Amino acid sequence: MDFPAYLATMPMHAITEIHGEPGLLERFRLEIRAFDADARERLTEALDLAAELHRDDRRVREPYLNHLLRVAIRMMHHYQVRDVDVIVAGLLHDAVEDHPAELAGPDASGDPTEAALAALAARFGPRVARLVGAVTNPAYDPERDRDVQYREHVAASLDREPWARVIKMSDFTDNGVGVIHTVGPKVTRSATKYRPLVPVFRDLIARPDTPLSAPVKRHIFAQLDLAEERFSAILDQPN
């Protein structure tokens, strides 16, 4: 497939709408050209594993891999991340939560989440596994509100993992700011879930130990402003 020369600067949701998964894969390849050969090999290995684990998964209208690609591309392009472990963890941030048994392998025993994290550590290193673990949702108490538990988990887990904040912020941006690219009941559901997280992310990103430059933080704060506007437009309609 021929892609336009300006693919490297196109908004990611525009690439998604016009070129689909092949376009996002090409954009990913363009982004990783900035890395050395060993890093490119490692990033490609993580992408291949993500594609295999999520091969049958979908997000409403698109393959799930599109979401993972956008999370990784956003970190490289907009957040200027050059830490390979962080990008690998971004590509695999839903792997343990969604496919623990497949990731751990048929001979694994014990807790599926721990076995899956151990498999990630063996393949990509303990730091990648720790970062993925930080953005993996725990089992929730069915007696408590699920969204409240989700917010508590995000705040507590990211408090102690600055680089995990970067991964989760890219994930949130794709889910929250990108809510206008969603259709059906998921629109209201997503806005309800994610709006209370905006102030949580403002605090986390503003912290001095969050490893992003001042211009990148300003970009993220603008994205959080946009997310708030979109959530309000969805949820604050007059009766």
PAKE-156714 format. One record per residue: residue number from 1; y, z, x of N, C-alpha, C in turn. Coordinates in steps of 0.001 Angstrom, whole numbers, plus 524288, in hexadecimal, padded with zeros to 5 digits. Layout:
<sites>
   seq      nv      nw      nu     cav     caw     cau      cv      cw      cu
   NUM       Y       Z       X       Y       Z       X       Y       Z       X
...
</sites>
This chain:
<sites>
   seq      nv      nw      nu     cav     caw     cau      cv      cw      cu
     1   7FB5B   80000   80348   80000   80000   80000   804DA   80000   8036E
     2   808A8   7FCCE   8020F   80D9C   7FCB1   804DF   81156   800B2   80282
     3   813BA   803E8   805E6   8176B   807D9   80430   81CD5   8066A   8062C
     4   820EC   807FA   80358   8263F   806B3   80517   82792   8097F   80A27
     5   82B0B   8072C   80D2D   82C98   80975   8122A   82F2A   80EC3   81173
     6   83182   80FB4   80CD3   8343A   814A4   80BE7   830A4   818D4   80998
     7   82B7A   81805   809C6   827D4   81BF1   807BA   828BB   82146   80A3F
     8   82A2F   8214D   80F42   82AE3   8263B   8121C   82F6A   82976   81017
     9   832D8   82727   80CE9   8374E   82A10   80AD7   8373D   82A69   804E4
    10   83356   8283B   80264   83308   82877   7FCAA   831D0   82DFA   7FACE
    11   83422   82FB0   7F667   8327B   834A1   7F40D   82CAA   83473   7F2D7
    12   82A0D   838E0   7F388   82458   838D0   7F30E   82268   837A8   7ED97
    13   8253A   83981   7E99E   8237B   83849   7E454   8246B   8328B   7E30B
    14   82836   83019   7E590   828E4   82A76   7E4ED   82451   82790   7E76A
    15   822A9   82948   7EC06   81E07   826F8   7EE6B   81950   827A1   7EAD9
    16   818CC   82C50   7E8A1   81464   82D6A   7E528   81453   829B3   7E07D
    17   818E4   82908   7DE01   8192A   825C3   7D957   8184E   81FFE   7DA8A
    18   81A60   81E36   7DEEC   81A3D   8189D   7E01C   8154E   8170B   7E310
    19   813D0   81A45   7E6F1   80F91   818BE   7EA70   80AB8   81C2E   7EA07
    20   80B22   82096   7E746   806A1   823F1   7E678   8048D   8265B   7EB7F
    21   7FF93   827CF   7EB58   7FD20   82A57   7EFD2   7FD62   82710   7F4D1
    22   7FC77   821E0   7F48A   7FCE3   81ECE   7F964   80248   81F3A   7FBF0
    23   80666   81F5B   7F8CC   80BA8   81FD6   7FAEE   80C88   82518   7FD86
    24   80A9D   82941   7FB12   80B30   82E72   7FD6B   807FE   82EE2   8026F
    25   80364   82C91   8027F   80040   82C97   8074A   8030F   829B9   80BB1
    26   80581   82558   80A6E   8086D   82279   80E67   80D22   825A4   8103F
    27   80FC9   8283C   80CAC   81438   82B87   80E32   8125E   82FF5   811CD
    28   80DE7   83243   81096   80BAF   83652   813F0   80AB3   8342B   8196C
    29   8087D   82F84   819B8   80778   82D22   81ED7   80C8C   82C2C   821C9
    30   81099   82A9C   81F05   815AA   829D8   8218A   817CF   82F02   823AC
    31   81737   83330   820B3   81943   8383B   82260   8166B   83A49   82732
    32   8114A   839A0   82774   80E5F   83C01   82BD0   80ED5   838D2   830D2
    33   81180   83467   830A6   81271   83185   8357E   815C5   834A3   83952
    34   818A3   83883   83756   81BE7   83BC3   83AB1   818BB   83FA8   83DF5
    35   813A5   84020   83CDF   81050   843EC   83F8B   80D1A   8413C   843D1
    36   80B00   84455   84753   807B9   84211   84B6B   80251   840C1   84936
    37   7FF1B   83E37   84C65   7FA16   83C32   84A8A   7F67A   84088   8489E
    38   7F63D   844DF   84B74   7F2D5   84931   849D1   7F491   84B6A   8448E
    39   7F9A8   84C03   843DE   7FBA4   84E07   83EE7   7FA8E   84A3B   83A7A
    40   7FB55   84534   83B64   7FA3F   8414B   8374F   7F485   8416C   835BA
    41   7F11D   8421B   8398B   7EB7F   8425E   83852   7EA4A   84721   834F6
    42   7ECA2   84B7A   83648   7EBB2   8504B   83352   7EDE5   84FE1   82DCC
    43   7F27F   84DAE   82D41   7F4DC   84CFA   8281A   7F1B3   8492D   824CA
    44   7EFB6   8451E   8272E   7EC80   84154   8244A   7E75E   843C9   82295
    45   7E529   84716   825F1   7E054   849D2   8247D   7E145   84D5B   81FC4
    46   7E5AA   8501D   81FB9   7E6EC   8537A   81B44   7E7C8   85045   8165E
    47   7EA6C   84BDB   816D5   7EB3B   8486E   81254   7E60B   84675   8103B
    48   7E290   844E5   813AB   7DD6D   842F0   811FE   7DA60   8472B   80F16
    49   7DA9C   84BFD   8110D   7D7E1   85047   80E6A   7DA51   8514C   80917
    50   7DF82   85156   808C8   7E21C   85222   803BB   7E09C   84DDB   7FFDF
    51   7E077   84902   801B5   7DF0A   844A4   7FE45   7D97B   84534   7FC4B
    52   7D601   84709   7FF9E   7D08F   847AD   7FE03   7CFF9   84C2B   7FA1A
    53   7D25E   85098   7FB3E   7D1D5   8551C   7F7CB   7D434   8541E   7F26A
    54   7D8A1   85160   7F240   7DB80   85091   7ED58   7DA91   84B1A   7EB11
    55   7D660   8488F   7ECAF   7D58E   84309   7EB43   7D551   84229   7E561
    56   7D36C   84601   7E271   7D2F6   84560   7DCC1   7D72D   8484E   7D9BD
    57   7DAD1   84AB5   7DC74   7DEE2   84DE0   7D9E9   7E38E   84A7A   7D871
    58   7E601   84BE7   7D416   7EAA7   84911   7D267   7EED7   84CEC   7D09C
    59   7F3C2   84B3A   7D113   7F841   84E26   7CF13   7FAC9   84AD1   7CAD8
    60   7F940   84BA7   7C61E   7FB3F   848E5   7C18C   7FA72   84304   7C222
    61   7FE23   84058   7C4CA   7FDE8   83AA2   7C4FE   7FC5F   83876   7CA4F
    62   7FB25   83BB9   7CE07   7FA7D   839C4   7D359   7F61F   83CA2   7D630
    63   7F40E   83A3D   7DA68   7F042   83D04   7DDA9   7F2A8   841E7   7E007
    64   7EF9C   845F8   7E07C   7F1A5   84AEB   7E295   7F383   84A50   7E82E
    65   7F116   846BD   7EB0E   7F29F   845FB   7F07C   7F868   844A5   7F0F9
    66   7FAA3   8421E   7ED12   8003B   840D6   7ED4A   8038B   845BF   7EE12
    67   80228   849DD   7EB3F   80507   84ECF   7EBB9   804A7   850EE   7F145
    68   80010   850EC   7F382   7FF48   852FD   7F8C1   8023A   84FBE   7FCCD
    69   80243   84AA6   7FC10   80537   8473C   7FF95   80B0D   8485F   7FF40
    70   80D0D   848F9   7FA81   812A5   84A11   7F9F4   81419   84F4A   7FC73
    71   810BC   8533E   7FBD9   811C9   85855   7FE3E   8122F   857BF   8042A
    72   80E87   854E6   80681   80E89   8543C   80C30   81318   850DD   80E01
    73   8140E   84C93   80B4E   8185B   8490C   80CD2   81D94   84BD9   80C5F
    74   81E50   84ED6   8083B   8233E   851B3   80780   82437   85566   80C16
    75   8201B   85817   80DCB   820CA   85BAF   8122B   82255   858C6   81723
    76   81FE1   85452   81817   8212C   8515D   81CD0   8268B   84EDE   81C7C
    77   827B9   84C6D   81816   82C81   84952   817B0   8314E   84C9F   8165A
    78   830F1   84FBB   8123D   8357D   852AE   81068   8361A   857FA   81316
    79   831A3   85A76   81486   831EF   85FA1   816ED   831AB   85F4F   81CE2
    80   830B6   85AB1   81EF8   8308E   859CE   824A3   82C60   85D11   8275B
    81   82808   85DF0   824B9   823C1   86104   826EE   820A9   85DAB   82ACB
    82   81FC9   85FC0   82F71   81C9F   85D21   83362   81807   8607F   8351A
    83   8172C   864B8   83257   812CF   86835   8336A   80E02   86608   830A3
    84   80A3E   8641F   833A7   805C1   8615A   83170   8027E   864F6   82DFE
    85   801CF   869E4   82F8E   7FECE   86D90   82C54   8011C   86DFD   826DB
    86   8063D   86E19   82685   808D5   86EB7   82175   807F0   869E2   81E0A
    87   80841   8654F   8204F   80773   86087   81D41   801C0   8600A   81B9D
    88   7FE22   86156   81F22   7F892   86164   81DBA   7F7AF   8651A   81928
    89   7F9F5   869C5   81978   7F959   86D8E   8152F   7FBD3   86B87   8102C
    90   80027   8689A   8109F   80283   8664B   80BF9   7FEEC   86263   80958
    91   7FC5C   85F1D   80C68   7F8AD   85B53   80A30   7F412   85E08   80786
    92   7F29B   86298   80984   7EDEA   8654D   807A1   7EF45   86A35   80481
    93   7F42C   86A87   8029D   7F5D0   86F7C   8004B   7F303   870D0   7FB3B
    94   7F0C9   86D05   7F88F   7EDE0   86E13   7F3BD   7E7F9   86DB9   7F47F
    95   7E635   86CAE   7F93B   7E0A8   86BBB   7FA1E   7DD4B   87085   7F8FE
    96   7DF01   87503   7FAD4   7DBE4   879C7   7FA21   7DBEC   87B82   7F470
    97   7E06E   87B02   7F1FC   7E0E7   87CA0   7EC84   7DDC5   87914   7E8E0
    98   7DDDB   87405   7E9E5   7DB7A   87042   7E649   7D5D9   86EDC   7E7A1
    99   7D464   86F0D   7ECA1   7CF30   86D37   7EE3B   7CCC2   870C5   7F25C
   100   7CC66   875E0   7F14A   7CA5A   87969   7F556   7C4B1   87856   7F6CD
   101   7C160   87758   7F2F2   7BBD2   87689   7F419   7BAFF   8718F   7F73F
   102   7BDB5   86D69   7F5C4   7BD29   8687B   7F88E   7BF36   868F4   7FE1D
   103   7C369   86BC6   7FEC9   7C5A9   86C77   803F8   7C231   86FE7   8075C
   104   7C010   87410   80511   7BCD9   877B7   80811   7B7A0   8755F   809A8
   105   7B57C   871DE   80666   7B07E   86F70   8079E   7ABFD   87223   804EF
   106   7A784   86F75   804A1   7A318   8717D   80194   7A091   8765F   803D4
   107   7A151   87774   808CF   79EB8   87BF4   80B3C   7A217   880DA   80B38
   108   7A6B8   88080   808FA   7AA44   884F9   80900   7A852   88939   8054F
   109   7A993   88E03   8069B   7A828   89270   80343   7ACCD   8961B   802DA
   110   7AC6F   899B8   7FF2F   7B0A1   89D7C   7FE7C   7B505   89B59   7FB25
   111   7B9AE   89D81   7FBD6   7BE2D   89BFD   7F8B4   7BFA7   8964D   7F9C7
   112   7BFF0   892F7   7F5A7   7C107   88D65   7F68E   7C642   88C60   7F942
   113   7CA4B   88F6C   7F7D0   7CF64   88EA3   7FA38   7CF3E   88FE9   7FFFF
   114   7CCE5   89445   8015F   7CC8C   895BD   806E2   7C94A   891E0   809F3
   115   7C50E   88FF2   80789   7C1BE   88C16   80A33   7C4B8   88700   80B10
   116   7C7D9   8856F   80734   7CAE9   880A2   807BD   7CF11   88146   80BFA
   117   7D1B1   885BF   80C22   7D59A   886B9   8102D   7D318   886D1   81598
   118   7CE5E   888FF   815F5   7CB96   88905   81AF4   7CA4D   88378   81CB0
   119   7C8D7   88023   818F1   7C7B2   87AAE   81A3D   7CC99   877E3   81C26
   120   7D10F   878FB   819B0   7D5FE   876B4   81B76   7D758   8789C   820F0
   121   7D68E   87DA8   821F1   7D7C2   87FD4   82716   7D463   87D52   82B4A
   122   7CF66   87C64   82A0B   7CBED   879FD   82DD8   7CD86   87465   82F10
   123   7CF9B   871B7   82B47   7D0E4   86C2D   82BF7   7D66A   86B4E   82DFE
   124   7DA2E   86E6C   82C0F   7DFAC   86D76   82D61   7E25C   8720E   83013
   125   7DF91   8765F   830B4   7E1D2   87ADC   8335A   7E352   87F36   82FA1
   126   7E36B   88410   83197   7E47A   88897   82E30   7E9F0   88896   82BD9
   127   7EDBC   88652   82E8D   7F30F   88659   82C68   7F369   882F6   8278D
   128   7F0F6   87E73   8279D   7F0E4   87B1A   822F5   7EE56   87E06   81E75
   129   7E9EE   8808B   81F81   7E739   88373   81B60   7EAA8   887D5   81944
   130   7ED88   88A80   81CBF   7F0F3   88EC4   81AF5   7F548   88CAF   8177B
   131   7F795   88846   818EE   7FBC6   885FF   815C8   7F9B7   88437   81079
   132   7F53D   881B3   8106A   7F2F3   8800E   80B6F   7F1A8   884D8   80822
   133   7EF8E   888DD   80AA2   7EE66   88DA7   807BD   7F333   8900C   8053A
   134   7F7A7   88FA3   807E6   7FC7E   891ED   805DD   7FE6D   88F25   800FA
   135   7FD23   88A2A   8004F   7FEF1   88744   7FBB7   7FA89   88645   7F7CF
   136   7F629   888F4   7F890   7F1C0   8888D   7F4EE   7F21E   88CF4   7F0F1
   137   7F1FE   88B8F   7EBF5   7F271   88F81   7E7E2   7ED91   892ED   7E7B2
   138   7EE38   89803   7E6FF   7E9B8   89B86   7E675   7E77A   89B41   7E0F1
   139   7E327   89DEC   7E02D   7E11E   89E87   7DAD7   7E4E2   8A204   7D7D0
   140   7E626   8A066   7D302   7E9F9   8A348   7CFEB   7E752   8A700   7CC15
   141   7EA14   8AB2F   7CAF1   7E84F   8AEFD   7C711   7E936   8AC9E   7C1A4
   142   7E508   8ABB2   7BEA4   7E5BC   8A947   7B97B   7E8BB   8ACA4   7B5A4
   143   7E95B   8B1A7   7B6EC   7EC30   8B533   7B370   7F218   8B504   7B445
   144   7F3E1   8B23F   7B85B   7F978   8B1FA   7B98B   7FB64   8AC63   7B908
   145   8007B   8ABC6   7B861   802CC   8A695   7B7F2   801DC   8A380   7BCF9
   146   7FFB7   89EDC   7BC6E   7FE3D   89BBD   7C0F9   80308   89A0B   7C429
   147   8073C   89882   7C179   80BE0   896BA   7C445   80E6B   89B20   7C759
   148   80E66   89FD2   7C525   8108D   8A457   7C7E8   80D58   8A560   7CCDC
   149   8083A   8A52C   7CC53   804DE   8A600   7D0E2   805B8   8A1CA   7D504
   150   8068E   89CF6   7D349   8078F   898B1   7D6EF   80C89   899BA   7DA09
   151   810B6   89B51   7D75C   815A5   89C6A   7DA0A   81510   8A0FF   7DDD4
   152   81233   8A504   7DC45   81159   8A976   7DFBE   80E65   8A7C8   7E4A8
   153   80A79   8A487   7E3DC   8076F   8A29D   7E852   80AD4   89F6B   7EC04
   154   80DF4   89BCF   7E9E7   81145   89880   7ED2A   814FF   89BE1   7F062
   155   8179C   89F8F   7EDDB   81B65   8A2D5   7F094   818D1   8A61A   7F4D8
   156   8145A   8A875   7F3AA   811C7   8ABE8   7F76E   80F59   8A8D2   7FBE8
   157   80CC3   8A495   7FAAA   80A0A   8A18A   7FEA5   80DD8   89EED   8026A
   158   8120D   89CB8   8004E   815C5   899EA   8039A   81969   89D95   80694
   159   819C7   8A265   804E1   81D0D   8A631   80794   81B6F   8A6C2   80D47
   160   81657   8A65C   80E4D   8145E   8A753   81398   812C6   8A263   81683
   161   81390   89DC9   81427   81203   898E3   816AA   8167F   894EF   81658
   162   81A18   8950F   81A03   81E9C   89189   819B6   81D37   88BC0   81953
   163   81959   889FB   81C49   81806   8846B   81BFA   81569   8830C   816CF
   164   812AA   886C5   81483   81066   885C3   80F59   814A9   884EF   80B48
   165   8193B   88760   80C0E   81DAA   88670   80882   81F22   880A5   80876
   166   81EF4   87E3D   80D08   82066   878BB   80D7C   81C9B   87557   80A67
   167   81788   87672   80AE1   81392   87386   807F6   81457   87455   8021E
   168   814F5   87939   8008F   8156A   87A68   7FAF9   81A73   87832   7F8B9
   169   81E9F   87802   7FBDB   82382   875C4   7F9F3   822DB   86FF5   7F8EB
   170   82027   86D32   7FC58   81F31   867A5   7FB72   81BC9   866DA   7F6A4
   171   817EA   86A37   7F5FE   81488   86A02   7F15D   817B5   86B0D   7EC6E
   172   81B04   86F0C   7EC9D   81E52   8705E   7E823   82202   86BE0   7E6D3
   173   82443   86977   7EAD0   827D1   8651C   7E9DE   82506   860AC   7E710
   174   82045   85F8C   7E8BC   81D5E   85B54   7E633   81C1D   85CB4   7E08A
   175   81ACE   86199   7DF91   8196C   86347   7DA47   81E31   86466   7D6EA
   176   82239   866DC   7D941   826BF   868A6   7D64C   82AF7   86489   7D5B7
   177   82D2D   862D8   7DA21   83115   85EAB   7D9D9   82E9C   859C4   7D795
   178   829A4   858F4   7D8CC   826E3   8545D   7D6D8   824FB   854C9   7D142
   179   82697   858E6   7CE7D   824B6   859A1   7C91F   8264E   85512   7C59E
   180   82A9B   85251   7C6ED   82C51   84DF1   7C3AA   828A9   8494A   7C419
   181   82513   8497B   7C7E9   82140   84545   7C871   81C1E   8469A   7C5B6
   182   81C17   84B0C   7C2F5   8177F   84CC4   7C014   81825   84B4D   7BA5A
   183   813C3   84AC5   7B79E   813ED   84963   7B215   8109D   84D3F   7AEED
   184   811A0   84D69   7A9D3   80E6A   8507E   7A648   80F91   8564F   7A688
   185   80BE6   85983   7A4A6   80CB9   85F2C   7A46B   80D98   861AB   7A9BD
   186   80BDC   85F1E   7ADEC   80C74   8614A   7B330   81234   861ED   7B4B9
   187   815B8   85EFB   7B243   81B3F   85F5A   7B392   81D48   864D9   7B26C
   188   81C9C   86698   7AD94   81E70   86BCC   7AC1B   81B61   87003   7AEF3
   189   81651   86F2B   7AF7C   8130A   8730B   7B22B   814D3   873CE   7B7D3
   190   815E3   86F81   7BA85   81791   86FD6   7BFF7   81CE7   8726E   7C070
   191   8208A   870F8   7BCFD   825C3   87344   7BD2E   8258B   87925   7BC38
   192   82244   87ACF   7B895   821B2   88060   7B763   81F6D   88353   7BC09
   193   81BA7   88107   7BE91   81913   8837F   7C303   81CAB   883E2   7C7BE
   194   81F8F   87FA9   7C8C1   82250   87F41   7CDBB   827F8   8813C   7CDA6
   195   82A8D   8814D   7C91A   8300C   882E3   7C921   830E4   88854   7CB6E
   196   82DB1   88C45   7CA2A   82EB2   8916E   7CC70   82DED   891AA   7D258
   197   82B93   88D98   7D49D   82ABC   88D96   7DA41   82F88   88BC5   7DD54
   198   83352   8896E   7DAB9   837DF   88761   7DD88   83A97   88BA6   7E0B1
   199   83BEA   89023   7DE6E   83E74   89434   7E1A0   83AE6   8965D   7E5E2
   200   835D0   8965D   7E4F2   8321E   89825   7E8F8   83279   89495   7EDB7
   201   83280   88F81   7ECCA   832D5   88BD0   7F11F   83831   88BEB   7F3B5
   202   83C4B   88CB9   7F0B1   8417C   88D2A   7F327   8417D   89193   7F736
   203   83F4C   895F0   7F5B6   83F1C   89A61   7F953   83BB6   8992C   7FE10
   204   83725   896F1   7FD31   83384   895F3   8017E   835BC   891FB   80563
   205   83809   88DCC   8035C   83A1A   889B9   806CB   83EE3   88BB0   809C5
   206   841F6   88F15   80769   846B4   8910D   809EB   84594   894D6   80E5D
   207   840F2   896E1   80EAB   83FC8   89ACC   812A1   84035   89885   81827
   208   84219   89BA1   81BDD   842C5   899B0   82137   83DA9   897F9   823C5
   209   83941   89A42   8222F   83451   898D7   824B9   831B8   8940A   82250
   210   83410   891C6   81E42   831F0   88CE7   81C28   83337   8888B   82009
   211   82F38   885FF   8223D   82FFD   88297   826CF   831FB   87D1C   82579
   212   8368C   87CE2   8230C   838FE   877F2   821A4   83EAB   87803   82369
   213   840C3   87368   8249E   84635   8730F   82655   849EB   8740E   821CB
   214   84EC8   87533   82308   852BC   87621   81F01   8536E   87162   81B6C
   215   853BD   86C90   81D79   85433   86809   819F7   84F7D   8676E   8164F
   216   84ACC   86881   81853   84620   86823   814FC   84659   86C49   810BA
   217   847FE   870FD   81216   8486E   87510   80E18   84C65   87383   809EC
   218   850BE   87127   80B81   85492   86F62   807A0   85230   86B3A   80416
   219   84F1A   867C3   8064C   84C67   863CA   80324   848D4   86666   7FF25
   220   845FB   86A5E   800DA   84255   86D08   7FD51   84549   86FEF   7F90A
   221   8499B   87278   7FA65   84CAC   8752A   7F65F   84EAF   87149   7F244
   222   8501F   86C9E   7F3F4   851CE   868A0   7F038   84D50   866FA   7ECB2
   223   848A0   866AD   7EEE1   8440B   8656B   7EBBF   842DE   869C6   7E7D2
   224   843A3   86E99   7E95B   842DC   872F5   7E5BB   846E9   872D2   7E15A
   225   84BBD   87154   7E29E   84FB8   870A3   7DE89   84DF8   86C7B   7DAA4
   226   84BE4   86836   7DCB2   84A1A   863F7   7D956   84587   865B3   7D5F8
   227   84206   868B4   7D840   83D9A   86ABB   7D539   83F7F   86E1B   7D0B4
   228   84353   87184   7D1C5   84570   874D8   7CD9B   847CE   87191   7C936
   229   84AB6   86D90   7CAA7   84D06   86A20   7C6B6   848C8   867A1   7C355
   230   844AB   865D9   7C5BF   84088   86339   7C2D1   83D78   86707   7BF71
   231   83C6F   86BA9   7C16F   839B4   86F8D   7BE47   83D07   87109   7B98A
   232   8421F   871AD   7BA4C   84591   87309   7B5F3   845AE   86EC4   7B1E3
   233   845DF   869E5   7B3B1   845F6   86586   7B002   8410C   86556   7ACA7
   234   83CAD   866FF   7AEEF   837AF   866F4   7AC28   83727   86BA7   7A882
   235   838A3   87040   7AA6E   8375F   87517   7A7B2   83BBE   87740   7A452
   236   84099   875AB   7A544   84502   8780E   7A279   84743   87487   79E40
   237   843F6   8714D   79BFE   845BA   86DDF   797D0   846F9   87118   792F2
   238   84B38   86FE7   7901A   84C50   872CB   78B4B   84839   871B2   78721
   239   84738   87597   783FD   84352   874F3   77FC7   84547   87144   77B92
</sites>
